[in-house]
Amino acid sequence: MARAFAEHIIYLRWPPGMRLIEEDLCAHFNVSRSPVRDAFQILEGEGLIVRAAWRGVRVAPMSVADLDEVYKCRVALEGLVAAEAARSANEGDLAMLSGLLAEMDAARAEGDVDVFFDRNVAFTRALHKAAANGTLARVVSGIEKQALRYRYLAHRNTHEIMDVVCAGDRKLLDAVAARKADLARREAVKLIRAAHQVIARVVAEVEQAEQSSARPRRAPSPA
C-alpha cells in the first residue's frame, strides 16, 4: 500500500498539500484501515506526507528550501555510491547500466519524458545496486524517494534535464567502467549539482506561478 501511495505522490497525481482522507482511500483501494494507516506511517518517515493537528494527513509540500536540503544529502551520498560502484560493479552491472543509458538516449531523441524518467530512475537504482553496500543502499533509498517527485516535476517541465542527465550519466558510467573511484565520485557530484540547479529553477517557477494565481486580484480603478 505504501508503494502505491508513494507512486501517486512521486508522479504528482496527488499534488503537494492534498489532504489524504483515510476513509476515501480505503474505499478507493478496497482495503481496510490498517494497511492505510501503516502506509501513512511509512510515508511520513520518508518525508512524503505530513500530519498536522486539525488538518489531518496531507501530501508534503514542495519548495526550493526542501529541495536544497534533499540535494545537500544526495550530493554526498550519490558521490559515495559512485565511488563504491567503481570498486564493486561486475560485468552484469555495467551491461545493465549501459543498456539503460542507451534507452535513455532513445527516449530523449523521441521526446518521451515518461520513458526517459523511468529509465533514469532505473539507472540510478542499478548504480546503487552495483555499489554492493547494503547500509549505503538503505540510507540513499530514503533520500531518493524524497528527490523523485522533484526530479519528475523537472522532467515534466523542461527537456533541459534530459540533456543534463544523459551527459552526466555517460561520464559517470565511463568512470565506473574504468574502475576510477575518485573520478566516479567527482562525476556523480557534478551531475547531482547540475541537476539540482535545473530542478531548483523549475520549482521556483512553479512556486511563483502558484503564488501569482493565489494572489487576490485588485478591483479596477473607477473610470
PyMOL commands that place a pseudoatom at each C-alpha (Angstrom):
pseudoatom trace, name=CA, resn=MET, resi=1, chain=A, elem=C, hetatm=0, pos=[0.000, 0.000, 0.000]
pseudoatom trace, name=CA, resn=ALA, resi=2, chain=A, elem=C, hetatm=0, pos=[2.805, 2.414, 0.861]
pseudoatom trace, name=CA, resn=ARG, resi=3, chain=A, elem=C, hetatm=0, pos=[4.377, 1.763, -2.546]
pseudoatom trace, name=CA, resn=ALA, resi=4, chain=A, elem=C, hetatm=0, pos=[1.113, 2.557, -4.367]
pseudoatom trace, name=CA, resn=PHE, resi=5, chain=A, elem=C, hetatm=0, pos=[0.623, 5.748, -2.360]
pseudoatom trace, name=CA, resn=ALA, resi=6, chain=A, elem=C, hetatm=0, pos=[4.239, 6.797, -2.953]
pseudoatom trace, name=CA, resn=GLU, resi=7, chain=A, elem=C, hetatm=0, pos=[3.812, 6.346, -6.703]
pseudoatom trace, name=CA, resn=HIS, resi=8, chain=A, elem=C, hetatm=0, pos=[0.808, 8.675, -6.690]
pseudoatom trace, name=CA, resn=ILE, resi=9, chain=A, elem=C, hetatm=0, pos=[2.840, 11.283, -4.818]
pseudoatom trace, name=CA, resn=ILE, resi=10, chain=A, elem=C, hetatm=0, pos=[6.024, 10.940, -6.896]
pseudoatom trace, name=CA, resn=TYR, resi=11, chain=A, elem=C, hetatm=0, pos=[4.149, 11.224, -10.194]
pseudoatom trace, name=CA, resn=LEU, resi=12, chain=A, elem=C, hetatm=0, pos=[2.218, 14.217, -8.801]
pseudoatom trace, name=CA, resn=ARG, resi=13, chain=A, elem=C, hetatm=0, pos=[-1.169, 12.548, -9.193]
pseudoatom trace, name=CA, resn=TRP, resi=14, chain=A, elem=C, hetatm=0, pos=[-1.609, 13.596, -5.584]
pseudoatom trace, name=CA, resn=PRO, resi=15, chain=A, elem=C, hetatm=0, pos=[-0.274, 17.162, -5.604]
pseudoatom trace, name=CA, resn=PRO, resi=16, chain=A, elem=C, hetatm=0, pos=[1.581, 18.815, -2.712]
pseudoatom trace, name=CA, resn=GLY, resi=17, chain=A, elem=C, hetatm=0, pos=[-0.809, 19.845, 0.052]
pseudoatom trace, name=CA, resn=MET, resi=18, chain=A, elem=C, hetatm=0, pos=[-3.569, 17.443, -0.990]
pseudoatom trace, name=CA, resn=ARG, resi=19, chain=A, elem=C, hetatm=0, pos=[-5.445, 16.063, 2.009]
pseudoatom trace, name=CA, resn=LEU, resi=20, chain=A, elem=C, hetatm=0, pos=[-5.433, 12.268, 2.255]
pseudoatom trace, name=CA, resn=ILE, resi=21, chain=A, elem=C, hetatm=0, pos=[-8.657, 11.079, 3.861]
pseudoatom trace, name=CA, resn=GLU, resi=22, chain=A, elem=C, hetatm=0, pos=[-8.398, 7.618, 5.333]
pseudoatom trace, name=CA, resn=GLU, resi=23, chain=A, elem=C, hetatm=0, pos=[-11.984, 6.577, 4.587]
pseudoatom trace, name=CA, resn=ASP, resi=24, chain=A, elem=C, hetatm=0, pos=[-11.749, 7.680, 0.953]
pseudoatom trace, name=CA, resn=LEU, resi=25, chain=A, elem=C, hetatm=0, pos=[-8.500, 5.780, 0.419]
pseudoatom trace, name=CA, resn=CYS, resi=26, chain=A, elem=C, hetatm=0, pos=[-9.936, 2.633, 1.978]
pseudoatom trace, name=CA, resn=ALA, resi=27, chain=A, elem=C, hetatm=0, pos=[-12.883, 2.794, -0.418]
pseudoatom trace, name=CA, resn=HIS, resi=28, chain=A, elem=C, hetatm=0, pos=[-10.762, 3.622, -3.480]
pseudoatom trace, name=CA, resn=PHE, resi=29, chain=A, elem=C, hetatm=0, pos=[-8.192, 0.870, -2.897]
pseudoatom trace, name=CA, resn=ASN, resi=30, chain=A, elem=C, hetatm=0, pos=[-10.720, -1.567, -1.392]
pseudoatom trace, name=CA, resn=VAL, resi=31, chain=A, elem=C, hetatm=0, pos=[-8.698, -2.140, 1.766]
pseudoatom trace, name=CA, resn=SER, resi=32, chain=A, elem=C, hetatm=0, pos=[-9.245, -1.867, 5.500]
pseudoatom trace, name=CA, resn=ARG, resi=33, chain=A, elem=C, hetatm=0, pos=[-7.969, 0.989, 7.654]
pseudoatom trace, name=CA, resn=SER, resi=34, chain=A, elem=C, hetatm=0, pos=[-4.953, -0.964, 8.904]
pseudoatom trace, name=CA, resn=PRO, resi=35, chain=A, elem=C, hetatm=0, pos=[-2.883, -1.010, 5.656]
pseudoatom trace, name=CA, resn=VAL, resi=36, chain=A, elem=C, hetatm=0, pos=[-3.725, 2.647, 5.014]
pseudoatom trace, name=CA, resn=ARG, resi=37, chain=A, elem=C, hetatm=0, pos=[-2.505, 3.627, 8.475]
pseudoatom trace, name=CA, resn=ASP, resi=38, chain=A, elem=C, hetatm=0, pos=[0.616, 1.511, 8.044]
pseudoatom trace, name=CA, resn=ALA, resi=39, chain=A, elem=C, hetatm=0, pos=[1.271, 3.233, 4.707]
pseudoatom trace, name=CA, resn=PHE, resi=40, chain=A, elem=C, hetatm=0, pos=[0.839, 6.654, 6.313]
pseudoatom trace, name=CA, resn=GLN, resi=41, chain=A, elem=C, hetatm=0, pos=[3.433, 5.763, 8.943]
pseudoatom trace, name=CA, resn=ILE, resi=42, chain=A, elem=C, hetatm=0, pos=[5.944, 4.653, 6.301]
pseudoatom trace, name=CA, resn=LEU, resi=43, chain=A, elem=C, hetatm=0, pos=[5.363, 7.674, 4.053]
pseudoatom trace, name=CA, resn=GLU, resi=44, chain=A, elem=C, hetatm=0, pos=[5.649, 10.082, 6.970]
pseudoatom trace, name=CA, resn=GLY, resi=45, chain=A, elem=C, hetatm=0, pos=[9.027, 8.568, 7.805]
pseudoatom trace, name=CA, resn=GLU, resi=46, chain=A, elem=C, hetatm=0, pos=[10.069, 9.027, 4.170]
pseudoatom trace, name=CA, resn=GLY, resi=47, chain=A, elem=C, hetatm=0, pos=[9.038, 12.677, 4.181]
pseudoatom trace, name=CA, resn=LEU, resi=48, chain=A, elem=C, hetatm=0, pos=[6.313, 12.262, 1.572]
pseudoatom trace, name=CA, resn=ILE, resi=49, chain=A, elem=C, hetatm=0, pos=[3.369, 13.134, 3.831]
pseudoatom trace, name=CA, resn=VAL, resi=50, chain=A, elem=C, hetatm=0, pos=[2.878, 15.345, 6.869]
pseudoatom trace, name=CA, resn=ARG, resi=51, chain=A, elem=C, hetatm=0, pos=[0.404, 15.263, 9.751]
pseudoatom trace, name=CA, resn=ALA, resi=52, chain=A, elem=C, hetatm=0, pos=[-0.896, 18.374, 11.455]
pseudoatom trace, name=CA, resn=ALA, resi=53, chain=A, elem=C, hetatm=0, pos=[-3.449, 18.895, 14.206]
pseudoatom trace, name=CA, resn=TRP, resi=54, chain=A, elem=C, hetatm=0, pos=[-6.850, 19.847, 12.814]
pseudoatom trace, name=CA, resn=ARG, resi=55, chain=A, elem=C, hetatm=0, pos=[-5.583, 19.500, 9.232]
pseudoatom trace, name=CA, resn=GLY, resi=56, chain=A, elem=C, hetatm=0, pos=[-5.173, 15.747, 9.046]
pseudoatom trace, name=CA, resn=VAL, resi=57, chain=A, elem=C, hetatm=0, pos=[-2.760, 13.954, 6.712]
pseudoatom trace, name=CA, resn=ARG, resi=58, chain=A, elem=C, hetatm=0, pos=[-1.549, 15.807, 3.647]
pseudoatom trace, name=CA, resn=VAL, resi=59, chain=A, elem=C, hetatm=0, pos=[0.964, 15.299, 0.864]
pseudoatom trace, name=CA, resn=ALA, resi=60, chain=A, elem=C, hetatm=0, pos=[4.158, 17.072, 1.932]
pseudoatom trace, name=CA, resn=PRO, resi=61, chain=A, elem=C, hetatm=0, pos=[4.648, 20.489, 0.318]
pseudoatom trace, name=CA, resn=MET, resi=62, chain=A, elem=C, hetatm=0, pos=[7.371, 21.073, -2.259]
pseudoatom trace, name=CA, resn=SER, resi=63, chain=A, elem=C, hetatm=0, pos=[9.677, 24.061, -2.039]
pseudoatom trace, name=CA, resn=VAL, resi=64, chain=A, elem=C, hetatm=0, pos=[13.122, 25.214, -3.092]
pseudoatom trace, name=CA, resn=ALA, resi=65, chain=A, elem=C, hetatm=0, pos=[14.186, 25.151, 0.577]
pseudoatom trace, name=CA, resn=ASP, resi=66, chain=A, elem=C, hetatm=0, pos=[13.161, 21.493, 0.947]
pseudoatom trace, name=CA, resn=LEU, resi=67, chain=A, elem=C, hetatm=0, pos=[14.792, 20.627, -2.383]
pseudoatom trace, name=CA, resn=ASP, resi=68, chain=A, elem=C, hetatm=0, pos=[18.049, 22.211, -1.231]
pseudoatom trace, name=CA, resn=GLU, resi=69, chain=A, elem=C, hetatm=0, pos=[18.042, 20.085, 1.940]
pseudoatom trace, name=CA, resn=VAL, resi=70, chain=A, elem=C, hetatm=0, pos=[17.406, 16.899, -0.029]
pseudoatom trace, name=CA, resn=TYR, resi=71, chain=A, elem=C, hetatm=0, pos=[20.135, 17.631, -2.562]
pseudoatom trace, name=CA, resn=LYS, resi=72, chain=A, elem=C, hetatm=0, pos=[22.719, 18.525, 0.057]
pseudoatom trace, name=CA, resn=CYS, resi=73, chain=A, elem=C, hetatm=0, pos=[22.292, 14.951, 1.229]
pseudoatom trace, name=CA, resn=ARG, resi=74, chain=A, elem=C, hetatm=0, pos=[22.137, 13.490, -2.288]
pseudoatom trace, name=CA, resn=VAL, resi=75, chain=A, elem=C, hetatm=0, pos=[25.329, 15.122, -3.473]
pseudoatom trace, name=CA, resn=ALA, resi=76, chain=A, elem=C, hetatm=0, pos=[27.347, 13.424, -0.735]
pseudoatom trace, name=CA, resn=LEU, resi=77, chain=A, elem=C, hetatm=0, pos=[25.557, 10.073, -0.850]
pseudoatom trace, name=CA, resn=GLU, resi=78, chain=A, elem=C, hetatm=0, pos=[25.499, 9.677, -4.629]
pseudoatom trace, name=CA, resn=GLY, resi=79, chain=A, elem=C, hetatm=0, pos=[29.185, 10.559, -4.758]
pseudoatom trace, name=CA, resn=LEU, resi=80, chain=A, elem=C, hetatm=0, pos=[29.879, 7.747, -2.303]
pseudoatom trace, name=CA, resn=VAL, resi=81, chain=A, elem=C, hetatm=0, pos=[27.653, 5.373, -4.280]
pseudoatom trace, name=CA, resn=ALA, resi=82, chain=A, elem=C, hetatm=0, pos=[29.574, 6.130, -7.480]
pseudoatom trace, name=CA, resn=ALA, resi=83, chain=A, elem=C, hetatm=0, pos=[32.939, 5.519, -5.840]
pseudoatom trace, name=CA, resn=GLU, resi=84, chain=A, elem=C, hetatm=0, pos=[31.733, 2.220, -4.357]
pseudoatom trace, name=CA, resn=ALA, resi=85, chain=A, elem=C, hetatm=0, pos=[30.280, 1.164, -7.718]
pseudoatom trace, name=CA, resn=ALA, resi=86, chain=A, elem=C, hetatm=0, pos=[33.630, 1.830, -9.415]
pseudoatom trace, name=CA, resn=ARG, resi=87, chain=A, elem=C, hetatm=0, pos=[35.213, -0.609, -6.970]
pseudoatom trace, name=CA, resn=SER, resi=88, chain=A, elem=C, hetatm=0, pos=[32.475, -3.251, -6.928]
pseudoatom trace, name=CA, resn=ALA, resi=89, chain=A, elem=C, hetatm=0, pos=[30.487, -3.275, -10.192]
pseudoatom trace, name=CA, resn=ASN, resi=90, chain=A, elem=C, hetatm=0, pos=[30.612, -6.554, -12.088]
pseudoatom trace, name=CA, resn=GLU, resi=91, chain=A, elem=C, hetatm=0, pos=[30.194, -7.062, -15.838]
pseudoatom trace, name=CA, resn=GLY, resi=92, chain=A, elem=C, hetatm=0, pos=[26.478, -7.659, -15.424]
pseudoatom trace, name=CA, resn=ASP, resi=93, chain=A, elem=C, hetatm=0, pos=[26.071, -4.358, -13.585]
pseudoatom trace, name=CA, resn=LEU, resi=94, chain=A, elem=C, hetatm=0, pos=[27.972, -2.485, -16.280]
pseudoatom trace, name=CA, resn=ALA, resi=95, chain=A, elem=C, hetatm=0, pos=[25.903, -4.091, -19.039]
pseudoatom trace, name=CA, resn=MET, resi=96, chain=A, elem=C, hetatm=0, pos=[22.701, -3.133, -17.243]
pseudoatom trace, name=CA, resn=LEU, resi=97, chain=A, elem=C, hetatm=0, pos=[23.838, 0.477, -16.799]
pseudoatom trace, name=CA, resn=SER, resi=98, chain=A, elem=C, hetatm=0, pos=[24.960, 0.714, -20.424]
pseudoatom trace, name=CA, resn=GLY, resi=99, chain=A, elem=C, hetatm=0, pos=[21.647, -0.663, -21.675]
pseudoatom trace, name=CA, resn=LEU, resi=100, chain=A, elem=C, hetatm=0, pos=[19.620, 1.747, -19.554]
pseudoatom trace, name=CA, resn=LEU, resi=101, chain=A, elem=C, hetatm=0, pos=[21.708, 4.679, -20.756]
pseudoatom trace, name=CA, resn=ALA, resi=102, chain=A, elem=C, hetatm=0, pos=[21.048, 3.647, -24.370]
pseudoatom trace, name=CA, resn=GLU, resi=103, chain=A, elem=C, hetatm=0, pos=[17.314, 3.516, -23.642]
pseudoatom trace, name=CA, resn=MET, resi=104, chain=A, elem=C, hetatm=0, pos=[17.507, 6.977, -22.053]
pseudoatom trace, name=CA, resn=ASP, resi=105, chain=A, elem=C, hetatm=0, pos=[19.212, 8.318, -25.193]
pseudoatom trace, name=CA, resn=ALA, resi=106, chain=A, elem=C, hetatm=0, pos=[16.487, 6.809, -27.374]
pseudoatom trace, name=CA, resn=ALA, resi=107, chain=A, elem=C, hetatm=0, pos=[13.694, 8.214, -25.210]
pseudoatom trace, name=CA, resn=ARG, resi=108, chain=A, elem=C, hetatm=0, pos=[15.317, 11.650, -25.237]
pseudoatom trace, name=CA, resn=ALA, resi=109, chain=A, elem=C, hetatm=0, pos=[15.562, 11.576, -29.036]
pseudoatom trace, name=CA, resn=GLU, resi=110, chain=A, elem=C, hetatm=0, pos=[11.859, 10.709, -29.232]
pseudoatom trace, name=CA, resn=GLY, resi=111, chain=A, elem=C, hetatm=0, pos=[10.889, 13.278, -26.603]
pseudoatom trace, name=CA, resn=ASP, resi=112, chain=A, elem=C, hetatm=0, pos=[9.277, 10.576, -24.458]
pseudoatom trace, name=CA, resn=VAL, resi=113, chain=A, elem=C, hetatm=0, pos=[9.522, 12.114, -20.999]
pseudoatom trace, name=CA, resn=ASP, resi=114, chain=A, elem=C, hetatm=0, pos=[7.849, 9.323, -19.040]
pseudoatom trace, name=CA, resn=VAL, resi=115, chain=A, elem=C, hetatm=0, pos=[10.007, 6.566, -20.540]
pseudoatom trace, name=CA, resn=PHE, resi=116, chain=A, elem=C, hetatm=0, pos=[13.122, 8.667, -20.056]
pseudoatom trace, name=CA, resn=PHE, resi=117, chain=A, elem=C, hetatm=0, pos=[12.250, 9.297, -16.411]
pseudoatom trace, name=CA, resn=ASP, resi=118, chain=A, elem=C, hetatm=0, pos=[11.548, 5.606, -15.819]
pseudoatom trace, name=CA, resn=ARG, resi=119, chain=A, elem=C, hetatm=0, pos=[14.908, 4.573, -17.305]
pseudoatom trace, name=CA, resn=ASN, resi=120, chain=A, elem=C, hetatm=0, pos=[16.690, 7.369, -15.454]
pseudoatom trace, name=CA, resn=VAL, resi=121, chain=A, elem=C, hetatm=0, pos=[15.321, 6.112, -12.128]
pseudoatom trace, name=CA, resn=ALA, resi=122, chain=A, elem=C, hetatm=0, pos=[16.261, 2.550, -13.098]
pseudoatom trace, name=CA, resn=PHE, resi=123, chain=A, elem=C, hetatm=0, pos=[19.816, 3.709, -13.927]
pseudoatom trace, name=CA, resn=THR, resi=124, chain=A, elem=C, hetatm=0, pos=[20.155, 5.370, -10.516]
pseudoatom trace, name=CA, resn=ARG, resi=125, chain=A, elem=C, hetatm=0, pos=[18.917, 2.249, -8.727]
pseudoatom trace, name=CA, resn=ALA, resi=126, chain=A, elem=C, hetatm=0, pos=[21.144, -0.033, -10.794]
pseudoatom trace, name=CA, resn=LEU, resi=127, chain=A, elem=C, hetatm=0, pos=[24.109, 2.102, -9.753]
pseudoatom trace, name=CA, resn=HIS, resi=128, chain=A, elem=C, hetatm=0, pos=[23.038, 1.775, -6.111]
pseudoatom trace, name=CA, resn=LYS, resi=129, chain=A, elem=C, hetatm=0, pos=[22.925, -1.998, -6.542]
pseudoatom trace, name=CA, resn=ALA, resi=130, chain=A, elem=C, hetatm=0, pos=[26.337, -2.030, -8.228]
pseudoatom trace, name=CA, resn=ALA, resi=131, chain=A, elem=C, hetatm=0, pos=[27.834, -0.288, -5.187]
pseudoatom trace, name=CA, resn=ALA, resi=132, chain=A, elem=C, hetatm=0, pos=[27.202, -3.534, -3.251]
pseudoatom trace, name=CA, resn=ASN, resi=133, chain=A, elem=C, hetatm=0, pos=[26.853, -1.743, 0.082]
pseudoatom trace, name=CA, resn=GLY, resi=134, chain=A, elem=C, hetatm=0, pos=[23.638, -2.666, 1.871]
pseudoatom trace, name=CA, resn=THR, resi=135, chain=A, elem=C, hetatm=0, pos=[23.839, 0.036, 4.520]
pseudoatom trace, name=CA, resn=LEU, resi=136, chain=A, elem=C, hetatm=0, pos=[24.510, 2.738, 1.946]
pseudoatom trace, name=CA, resn=ALA, resi=137, chain=A, elem=C, hetatm=0, pos=[21.656, 1.457, -0.222]
pseudoatom trace, name=CA, resn=ARG, resi=138, chain=A, elem=C, hetatm=0, pos=[19.191, 1.737, 2.665]
pseudoatom trace, name=CA, resn=VAL, resi=139, chain=A, elem=C, hetatm=0, pos=[20.285, 5.269, 3.531]
pseudoatom trace, name=CA, resn=VAL, resi=140, chain=A, elem=C, hetatm=0, pos=[20.265, 6.553, -0.042]
pseudoatom trace, name=CA, resn=SER, resi=141, chain=A, elem=C, hetatm=0, pos=[16.885, 4.933, -0.757]
pseudoatom trace, name=CA, resn=GLY, resi=142, chain=A, elem=C, hetatm=0, pos=[15.105, 7.192, 1.729]
pseudoatom trace, name=CA, resn=ILE, resi=143, chain=A, elem=C, hetatm=0, pos=[16.658, 10.327, 0.279]
pseudoatom trace, name=CA, resn=GLU, resi=144, chain=A, elem=C, hetatm=0, pos=[15.939, 9.156, -3.260]
pseudoatom trace, name=CA, resn=LYS, resi=145, chain=A, elem=C, hetatm=0, pos=[12.208, 8.871, -2.600]
pseudoatom trace, name=CA, resn=GLN, resi=146, chain=A, elem=C, hetatm=0, pos=[12.063, 12.482, -1.449]
pseudoatom trace, name=CA, resn=ALA, resi=147, chain=A, elem=C, hetatm=0, pos=[14.007, 13.552, -4.548]
pseudoatom trace, name=CA, resn=LEU, resi=148, chain=A, elem=C, hetatm=0, pos=[11.934, 11.601, -7.075]
pseudoatom trace, name=CA, resn=ARG, resi=149, chain=A, elem=C, hetatm=0, pos=[8.938, 13.913, -7.267]
pseudoatom trace, name=CA, resn=TYR, resi=150, chain=A, elem=C, hetatm=0, pos=[11.236, 16.909, -7.695]
pseudoatom trace, name=CA, resn=ARG, resi=151, chain=A, elem=C, hetatm=0, pos=[13.026, 15.056, -10.478]
pseudoatom trace, name=CA, resn=TYR, resi=152, chain=A, elem=C, hetatm=0, pos=[9.716, 14.157, -12.121]
pseudoatom trace, name=CA, resn=LEU, resi=153, chain=A, elem=C, hetatm=0, pos=[8.500, 17.754, -11.894]
pseudoatom trace, name=CA, resn=ALA, resi=154, chain=A, elem=C, hetatm=0, pos=[11.641, 18.907, -13.716]
pseudoatom trace, name=CA, resn=HIS, resi=155, chain=A, elem=C, hetatm=0, pos=[11.268, 16.205, -16.384]
pseudoatom trace, name=CA, resn=ARG, resi=156, chain=A, elem=C, hetatm=0, pos=[7.668, 17.271, -16.943]
pseudoatom trace, name=CA, resn=ASN, resi=157, chain=A, elem=C, hetatm=0, pos=[8.512, 20.962, -17.241]
pseudoatom trace, name=CA, resn=THR, resi=158, chain=A, elem=C, hetatm=0, pos=[11.808, 21.153, -19.154]
pseudoatom trace, name=CA, resn=HIS, resi=159, chain=A, elem=C, hetatm=0, pos=[13.697, 18.938, -21.584]
pseudoatom trace, name=CA, resn=GLU, resi=160, chain=A, elem=C, hetatm=0, pos=[16.926, 20.509, -20.358]
pseudoatom trace, name=CA, resn=ILE, resi=161, chain=A, elem=C, hetatm=0, pos=[17.031, 17.997, -17.517]
pseudoatom trace, name=CA, resn=MET, resi=162, chain=A, elem=C, hetatm=0, pos=[17.271, 15.137, -20.031]
pseudoatom trace, name=CA, resn=ASP, resi=163, chain=A, elem=C, hetatm=0, pos=[20.340, 16.695, -21.644]
pseudoatom trace, name=CA, resn=VAL, resi=164, chain=A, elem=C, hetatm=0, pos=[21.982, 17.245, -18.256]
pseudoatom trace, name=CA, resn=VAL, resi=165, chain=A, elem=C, hetatm=0, pos=[21.234, 13.713, -17.061]
pseudoatom trace, name=CA, resn=CYS, resi=166, chain=A, elem=C, hetatm=0, pos=[22.351, 11.933, -20.241]
pseudoatom trace, name=CA, resn=ALA, resi=167, chain=A, elem=C, hetatm=0, pos=[25.658, 13.797, -20.399]
pseudoatom trace, name=CA, resn=GLY, resi=168, chain=A, elem=C, hetatm=0, pos=[26.309, 13.308, -16.686]
pseudoatom trace, name=CA, resn=ASP, resi=169, chain=A, elem=C, hetatm=0, pos=[25.359, 9.643, -16.585]
pseudoatom trace, name=CA, resn=ARG, resi=170, chain=A, elem=C, hetatm=0, pos=[27.576, 8.889, -19.574]
pseudoatom trace, name=CA, resn=LYS, resi=171, chain=A, elem=C, hetatm=0, pos=[30.635, 10.406, -17.892]
pseudoatom trace, name=CA, resn=LEU, resi=172, chain=A, elem=C, hetatm=0, pos=[29.725, 8.668, -14.642]
pseudoatom trace, name=CA, resn=LEU, resi=173, chain=A, elem=C, hetatm=0, pos=[29.385, 5.276, -16.315]
pseudoatom trace, name=CA, resn=ASP, resi=174, chain=A, elem=C, hetatm=0, pos=[32.705, 5.729, -18.118]
pseudoatom trace, name=CA, resn=ALA, resi=175, chain=A, elem=C, hetatm=0, pos=[34.421, 6.406, -14.779]
pseudoatom trace, name=CA, resn=VAL, resi=176, chain=A, elem=C, hetatm=0, pos=[32.760, 3.411, -13.108]
pseudoatom trace, name=CA, resn=ALA, resi=177, chain=A, elem=C, hetatm=0, pos=[33.669, 1.115, -16.009]
pseudoatom trace, name=CA, resn=ALA, resi=178, chain=A, elem=C, hetatm=0, pos=[37.286, 2.362, -15.847]
pseudoatom trace, name=CA, resn=ARG, resi=179, chain=A, elem=C, hetatm=0, pos=[37.360, 1.499, -12.100]
pseudoatom trace, name=CA, resn=LYS, resi=180, chain=A, elem=C, hetatm=0, pos=[38.333, 5.084, -11.259]
pseudoatom trace, name=CA, resn=ALA, resi=181, chain=A, elem=C, hetatm=0, pos=[36.619, 5.599, -7.892]
pseudoatom trace, name=CA, resn=ASP, resi=182, chain=A, elem=C, hetatm=0, pos=[37.725, 9.203, -7.303]
pseudoatom trace, name=CA, resn=LEU, resi=183, chain=A, elem=C, hetatm=0, pos=[36.717, 10.245, -10.813]
pseudoatom trace, name=CA, resn=ALA, resi=184, chain=A, elem=C, hetatm=0, pos=[33.357, 8.480, -10.462]
pseudoatom trace, name=CA, resn=ARG, resi=185, chain=A, elem=C, hetatm=0, pos=[32.710, 10.359, -7.237]
pseudoatom trace, name=CA, resn=ARG, resi=186, chain=A, elem=C, hetatm=0, pos=[33.547, 13.689, -8.886]
pseudoatom trace, name=CA, resn=GLU, resi=187, chain=A, elem=C, hetatm=0, pos=[31.343, 12.976, -11.892]
pseudoatom trace, name=CA, resn=ALA, resi=188, chain=A, elem=C, hetatm=0, pos=[28.442, 11.991, -9.647]
pseudoatom trace, name=CA, resn=VAL, resi=189, chain=A, elem=C, hetatm=0, pos=[28.817, 15.168, -7.608]
pseudoatom trace, name=CA, resn=LYS, resi=190, chain=A, elem=C, hetatm=0, pos=[28.919, 17.319, -10.752]
pseudoatom trace, name=CA, resn=LEU, resi=191, chain=A, elem=C, hetatm=0, pos=[25.821, 15.591, -12.105]
pseudoatom trace, name=CA, resn=ILE, resi=192, chain=A, elem=C, hetatm=0, pos=[23.809, 15.989, -8.914]
pseudoatom trace, name=CA, resn=ARG, resi=193, chain=A, elem=C, hetatm=0, pos=[24.765, 19.658, -8.637]
pseudoatom trace, name=CA, resn=ALA, resi=194, chain=A, elem=C, hetatm=0, pos=[23.902, 20.361, -12.273]
pseudoatom trace, name=CA, resn=ALA, resi=195, chain=A, elem=C, hetatm=0, pos=[20.549, 18.586, -11.938]
pseudoatom trace, name=CA, resn=HIS, resi=196, chain=A, elem=C, hetatm=0, pos=[19.883, 20.470, -8.706]
pseudoatom trace, name=CA, resn=GLN, resi=197, chain=A, elem=C, hetatm=0, pos=[20.279, 23.797, -10.497]
pseudoatom trace, name=CA, resn=VAL, resi=198, chain=A, elem=C, hetatm=0, pos=[17.778, 22.864, -13.199]
pseudoatom trace, name=CA, resn=ILE, resi=199, chain=A, elem=C, hetatm=0, pos=[15.266, 21.416, -10.748]
pseudoatom trace, name=CA, resn=ALA, resi=200, chain=A, elem=C, hetatm=0, pos=[15.530, 24.404, -8.393]
pseudoatom trace, name=CA, resn=ARG, resi=201, chain=A, elem=C, hetatm=0, pos=[14.741, 26.763, -11.246]
pseudoatom trace, name=CA, resn=VAL, resi=202, chain=A, elem=C, hetatm=0, pos=[11.659, 24.726, -12.190]
pseudoatom trace, name=CA, resn=VAL, resi=203, chain=A, elem=C, hetatm=0, pos=[10.436, 24.547, -8.579]
pseudoatom trace, name=CA, resn=ALA, resi=204, chain=A, elem=C, hetatm=0, pos=[10.917, 28.297, -8.155]
pseudoatom trace, name=CA, resn=GLU, resi=205, chain=A, elem=C, hetatm=0, pos=[8.927, 28.953, -11.338]
pseudoatom trace, name=CA, resn=VAL, resi=206, chain=A, elem=C, hetatm=0, pos=[6.110, 26.692, -10.156]
pseudoatom trace, name=CA, resn=GLU, resi=207, chain=A, elem=C, hetatm=0, pos=[6.090, 28.359, -6.723]
pseudoatom trace, name=CA, resn=GLN, resi=208, chain=A, elem=C, hetatm=0, pos=[5.927, 31.791, -8.325]
pseudoatom trace, name=CA, resn=ALA, resi=209, chain=A, elem=C, hetatm=0, pos=[3.091, 30.769, -10.632]
pseudoatom trace, name=CA, resn=GLU, resi=210, chain=A, elem=C, hetatm=0, pos=[1.104, 29.313, -7.723]
pseudoatom trace, name=CA, resn=GLN, resi=211, chain=A, elem=C, hetatm=0, pos=[1.617, 32.441, -5.635]
pseudoatom trace, name=CA, resn=SER, resi=212, chain=A, elem=C, hetatm=0, pos=[0.502, 34.637, -8.530]
pseudoatom trace, name=CA, resn=SER, resi=213, chain=A, elem=C, hetatm=0, pos=[-2.649, 32.582, -9.102]
pseudoatom trace, name=CA, resn=ALA, resi=214, chain=A, elem=C, hetatm=0, pos=[-3.465, 32.656, -5.372]
pseudoatom trace, name=CA, resn=ARG, resi=215, chain=A, elem=C, hetatm=0, pos=[-2.919, 36.418, -5.047]
pseudoatom trace, name=CA, resn=PRO, resi=216, chain=A, elem=C, hetatm=0, pos=[-6.269, 38.269, -4.933]
pseudoatom trace, name=CA, resn=ARG, resi=217, chain=A, elem=C, hetatm=0, pos=[-6.862, 40.489, -7.900]
pseudoatom trace, name=CA, resn=ARG, resi=218, chain=A, elem=C, hetatm=0, pos=[-7.298, 44.198, -7.328]
pseudoatom trace, name=CA, resn=ALA, resi=219, chain=A, elem=C, hetatm=0, pos=[-10.579, 45.761, -8.353]
pseudoatom trace, name=CA, resn=PRO, resi=220, chain=A, elem=C, hetatm=0, pos=[-10.262, 48.003, -11.405]
pseudoatom trace, name=CA, resn=SER, resi=221, chain=A, elem=C, hetatm=0, pos=[-9.966, 51.713, -10.692]
pseudoatom trace, name=CA, resn=PRO, resi=222, chain=A, elem=C, hetatm=0, pos=[-13.135, 53.663, -11.285]
pseudoatom trace, name=CA, resn=ALA, resi=223, chain=A, elem=C, hetatm=0, pos=[-13.195, 55.411, -14.624]
for i in range(1, 223): cmd.bond("trace and resi %d" % i, "trace and resi %d" % (i + 1))
show_as sticks, trace
zoom trace
